[in-house]
Amino acid sequence: MSKKHKIKTVFKFFFVWQEGAESAWLHQQSAKGWHLQKVWPFVYRFEKGEPRDLVYRLDFQTETENSLTDYFQLCADAGWKHVCGFSSWRYFCADADIASSAEFFSDARSQIAKYRRVLGILALLALPILYLSLIFIPSTVSEDDFSTPALYMAVKFLYVILTGLLVYSGIAIVLKIRKLKHQDCKQ
């Protein structure tokens, strides 16, 4: 098999709160012999190898790469290999037998903390988009500023979609945090 055939790139869309589905999908890929190498937003690159029973976990850490050294070492000591990352997302894998005895998130509180970090970044991203879509564009941009009315409508439509996606994401993450808090209270 040539090197070209040993690499595949897949476009797949997961929301932040669907990490369980994303982890399961990555597990299925490894069982087929496709092992994660690199991740970009909605794009996954895999390398062909022997099928393995690998469990994947995702974490969101906002520290700089230099300050993550101890974090990566702690994960490695527990049997989790850092595979790759993009932005603040970190992807880890472990053999299934190791993963069953050393769960990546040992309690709901650590998961809640992760989702709060995500929510904080989402809020920072939302501010300029909400400003543009709710205040700046309606008061300063008119249809006459665009070469065609279709372009104006496309820009307005894009901002409506982005605003809706941000609101939907925020609500979904808050609901995920509530669910985890409820689970934590039961334990």
URDAKA-V139455 format. One record per backbone hydrogen bond with DSSP energy under -1.0 kcal/mol. CO is the residue of the C=O (numbers start at 0). NH is the residue of the N-H. If there is no record, write none. Layout:
co->CO nh->NH
co->CO nh->NH
This chain:
co->2 nh->5
co->5 nh->47
co->7 nh->45
co->9 nh->43
co->14 nh->17
co->17 nh->21
co->18 nh->22
co->19 nh->23
co->20 nh->24
co->21 nh->25
co->22 nh->26
co->23 nh->27
co->24 nh->28
co->25 nh->29
co->26 nh->30
co->27 nh->31
co->28 nh->33
co->29 nh->32
co->29 nh->51
co->32 nh->48
co->34 nh->46
co->37 nh->44
co->39 nh->42
co->41 nh->11
co->42 nh->39
co->43 nh->9
co->44 nh->36
co->44 nh->37
co->45 nh->7
co->46 nh->34
co->51 nh->53
co->52 nh->95
co->54 nh->93
co->56 nh->91
co->58 nh->89
co->67 nh->71
co->68 nh->72
co->69 nh->73
co->70 nh->74
co->71 nh->75
co->72 nh->76
co->73 nh->77
co->74 nh->79
co->75 nh->78
co->80 nh->92
co->83 nh->90
co->85 nh->88
co->87 nh->60
co->88 nh->85
co->89 nh->58
co->90 nh->82
co->90 nh->83
co->91 nh->56
co->92 nh->80
co->93 nh->54
co->94 nh->98
co->95 nh->99
co->97 nh->101
co->106 nh->110
co->107 nh->111
co->108 nh->112
co->109 nh->113
co->110 nh->114
co->111 nh->115
co->112 nh->116
co->113 nh->117
co->114 nh->118
co->115 nh->119
co->116 nh->120
co->117 nh->121
co->118 nh->122
co->119 nh->123
co->120 nh->124
co->121 nh->125
co->122 nh->126
co->124 nh->128
co->125 nh->129
co->126 nh->130
co->127 nh->131
co->128 nh->132
co->129 nh->133
co->130 nh->134
co->130 nh->135
co->131 nh->136
co->134 nh->138
co->135 nh->139
co->136 nh->140
co->141 nh->144
co->142 nh->145
co->147 nh->151
co->148 nh->152
co->149 nh->153
co->150 nh->154
co->151 nh->155
co->152 nh->156
co->153 nh->157
co->154 nh->158
co->155 nh->159
co->156 nh->160
co->157 nh->161
co->158 nh->162
co->159 nh->163
co->160 nh->164
co->161 nh->165
co->162 nh->166
co->163 nh->167
co->164 nh->168
co->165 nh->169
co->166 nh->170
co->167 nh->171
co->168 nh->172
co->169 nh->173
co->170 nh->174
co->171 nh->175
co->172 nh->176
co->173 nh->177
co->174 nh->178
co->175 nh->179
co->176 nh->180
co->177 nh->181
co->178 nh->182
co->179 nh->183
co->180 nh->184
co->181 nh->185
